Amino acid sequence: MSILMRPAHYAERMDEDALRTFLSLADTENTRDTAALLRVNQSNVSRTLARLEAEVGAPLFHRHGRRLALNATGAAFRADAAAVLDAIDQARRHAEALAVEAKVLRVGFLHSLARWMVPDAVQRLRTHHPDLRVTLRQGFSRDLYRWLEADAIDVILASPPPMPVAGIEWRKVHEEQLCLAFADTDPLAALSSPRLADLTGRDFIGFSRITDMRRVVDELLEGAGVEVNVTFESSEIETMRSLVAGGLATSVLPRTPGRDDEGVTYVPLEPLEVRGIGVAWRADGQAGEYAEPLVASLAG
């Protein structure tokens, strides 16, 4: 189920306390317990929830007597509400750091880079600039570039922007091959050269509509005249890899350079398709002195 408002709009229409109350209710499933945790009256919690549901335009919980249980809308809303509060908390940390004149570099990154490129990048920054404080923020490509343009972050680790953006530098440091992804036990994995057309009619794990990879994979399937049975969609590549390894479905996934995933067989697409991964920063921002050496070290 899709949520009724985009996450960016929550902060505009809903106050921070209401979102924190909602997340507490999602955990406690009881207005009395949430009231005790937040040290407010139980009636305040009930009113806050009623106001929040009115703003969303739909109930967020099933009512079972005094117990509350998240419904489908509430479950979707929970992830976005948590993301908004994480962004608020991070903004506070940035402000506190700037207030004490700390040397801070704000780094944004794609979700799929968290386990391999981000730790390496941060370690290299700390090695060469021991006095530098690095803060991190993950997001989807379009969000990262929007934050970069708005000077909300200084440097991002991401695929290139869909089109050149004035004042934004992007340098490639890695390439990820796009591959057919099968469970090792899948009969297709045993073929000498499986093709995209072999996915026709098969169960398929696709990218969520909020990701940039969704458009890329959809265009590949459409161009090959392949229709698949999408059984699950996700924005998390690690989740998709795990489901493929479990034999639940096939997929088209980027393969991390030098990485093998247990239980997954990767077959590069033909003709070759790659996703560039690089470093982007504002040409007029503070990140230039760090970004150029970072590009050189990551690409080396």
Buried (B, 14 or more C-beta within 10 A) or exposed (E): EEBEBEBEBBBEEBEEEBBBBBBBBBEBBBBEBBBBBBEBEBEBBBEBBEBBBEBBEBEBBEEEEEEBEBBEBBBBBBEBBBBBBEBBEBEEBBEEBEEEEEEBBBBBBBBBBBEBBBEBBBEBBEEEBEEBBBBBBBBBBBBBBBBBBEEBBBBBBBBBBEEEBEEBBBBBBBBBBBBBBBBEEBEBBEEEEBBBEBBBEBBBBBBBEBBBBBEBBBEBBEEBEBEBEBEBBBBBBEEBBBBBBEBBBBBBBBBBEEEEBEBBBBBEBEEEBBBBBBBBBBEEBBBBEBBBBBBEBBEE
